[in-house]
Amino acid sequence: MRLHAAILAALLACTGAAFAQAPPDAEGVVARYLTTPYGEVNGLRLENGTLALFAPHLAQRFFDSSSVGDLVRLSGRNGADGVMRATSLFNLTTRRTVADLAPAPPAPPANRPLATLERIEVAGTVELVLRGPRGEANAVILHEGAVVYFRPDLIRIPLARQQPFAAIGIGTRGSWGPALEAVAVGADLAAARAAMQASIVPPPPPSPPHPLP
């Protein structure tokens, strides 16, 4: 039993060392975490600007393994939008490793209290545009810290960095700023409020038909 334990410990040590020495896809200091409108962690941002998103079954493990200010090394797949879909994290500060090494059924959701959703209004300038699998814009991160998710059909014009952007929606406020699902957007809050008002005011009824002569 002691021999088996020693061999297992050696294998684990070698695995950790090999992972630590593997060429990194991204390395840097954790600047902030990203959350969904429900307050669940779904990604992180490094101080060098790298953005990494996590699969739901890895998100909490990644969050528990590293804190803001830790130096980490990420591996995964880089998308065409420049965002990494991270599958492994090695914390160079604590020497802790989290890796998605083999396919497994997703873990059941943790029994955590749901965050309180509230109406949120945000305005600022676009720092980063996030895109879906077909290249459609579906979220933005603002310089001011907010993460705004939206249906692609809600956006009528192309989005770009440094563009003014405002949104009204439902979400949560966390340590790194608000995260919300937008129901109305615009170049500023006045435009977003007007768009929201237009979406809830029913159109006038059609005029009655003119009587035939």
N, C-alpha and C positions, 0 to 999 in steps of 0.2 A: 504493500500500500504506500509506504514511504517513497519507494522508487517511482511508482506511478505518479505520485504527487509531485516529485521532483521533476520528472519528465514533462508533466503538464505545465508546471511553472516555467520551465525553460522554453517550452513552445510558445506560451503566452508572451514571455519576455521577447522572444525573437520576432513574434508577430508585431508587437508594439514597436520594436526597433525598426523593422522593415517598413512599417507604415510611416514612421517618423522620417525615414530617409528617402521615401519615395518622392519623385519629382512633384512638387505641388502644382495644382491647377490655380490656386489662389492662396495667398498668405498675407496676413495683416492683423491689425488690432481691431477688435470688435467695437464699433462705434455705437450701434443701436440695433434693436430687434424690430422687425415688422410684425404687425398683427392684422388679423381679419377684422371686419366690422363687429364680430362677436367677441373680440378680445383675445383670440387664440393666436399664438405665435405661428408664423408661417415663413419666416425668413430673417436674414440679418444683413447688415451693411457694415463693411469694413471702413476704417479711416481712409484707406486709399481709394475709396469709391466703389469697390467691388460689391455687387449685390448678389446674394445667394438665396434661393427659395428652397423650401424643404417639403418633402412628401408628408402628408398628415401623420403617418405612423412613425416618422423620425423627428418631427418638430419638437415635441416636448423633451425628447432625449437630448437633442442638440442644445436646447435652451438650458436644461439642467446641468449640462456639462461645461458650460462656459458663461462668463459674465462680461459685461461691458468693461473694456480695458485689458482683457486677456488677448494674448497673441495666439492666433489659431492658424491652422493649415487646412484648407478645404479641398476635397476632390469631388468630381462629378462631371456633369455634361454641360458644356457651354452652348447656350441656344443662339440662334441667329440674332436675337434681340440684345445679345451681350450679357444676359443674365444667366448665372450658373444655377443648375438644378443639382444641389449638393447631395451626395450620397454618403460621404464620409467626412468626419471632422476630427482633427488631432489638436488638442489644446497644448500648445508649447509652453504655456505657463504652469499648468497643473499636471501635464503629462497624461492626460486622460483622453481616451479614444472612444469615438462612437462611429460605427460603420454598419452599413446595410449590406452585409456580406452574402446573404442568400435570400432568395424569394421566400416570403412567409405570409400567411394570411394576416391582414391588418388586425392589430390589437383592438379589443372593444374600447369604446370611448371611456375615458376616465370619468369617475363620478365627481365632477367639479361643479360648483355652483355657476349658473349662467351669469354672464356679465349683464349689467343693466344697460339696455339700449336707450339712447336718447337722440333727440333731434340735434344735429350739428351743422353749423355753417362755417365754412373755411374759405379763405382767399389767400392768394400768393402767386408765386411764379413756379412754373414746372421745372423740376430738377431732372426727373427721369420719367420716361413713358414706358409702361409695361405692356407687353403684347401677348395675345393668345397664339395658339398653334398655327393659325392662318395669317398671322401678321397683323391682326386687328388690335387696335388700342383698347385695353380693358381696365387700365388703372394708371394713376400717376402718383409720383411722390413729389411733394412740394418742398421748396427750399426751407419753408417754415416748419417742416416736420410732418405734416399731415399725409396720410395715405388715403387716396380716394379711389374706390372701385366703382365701375359703372358698366352698364350694358353697352356694347359697341354701337348700337343704333342710337344711343343718346347723344353721341358726338357727331356734329354736322360738318366740322372742319378738321383738317389735319392738325395733330398736336405736335409741338416741338419744344425743346428745352428753352428756358427763359421766357416762355409765353405766359401772359397773365391768365390765371385760371381761378374760378370760384365754383363752389358746389354746395348744395344743400342736400342732406340725407339723414340716414339713421345709422348710428354706430356707437362706438365706445371711445373713451378717453383713457390713454395709458401713459406710462412714464415717458414714452418717446413721442407722444403727440397723438392726436385723434386718428381713428381709422373709421371710415364710413362707406356705406353703399349709397351712391348718389341717386337722387330722383330728379334733380335738375342741375344743370351746369350753365356757366356763362363766362364771359371775360372778366366780370366782376360780380359782386353780390347783388347789385341792382339788376343785372341781366339774368342772374340765376333765379332771383325771386320772381321776376317777370315770367320766366319760362315755367316756373312752378305754378304760378297763378294761371297761366294759360292752359296748363295740363289738367287743372281741376275745374275750370269754369266750362260748363257745357256750351257747345255752340248754339247760336240762336236757332229756333225752329225754322224750317223752310217756309217760304211765303206760300200762301194758298194759291192754287192754280187760278189763272184768269178764266172767267166764264166764257164759254164759246158764244160768239155772236148769234 
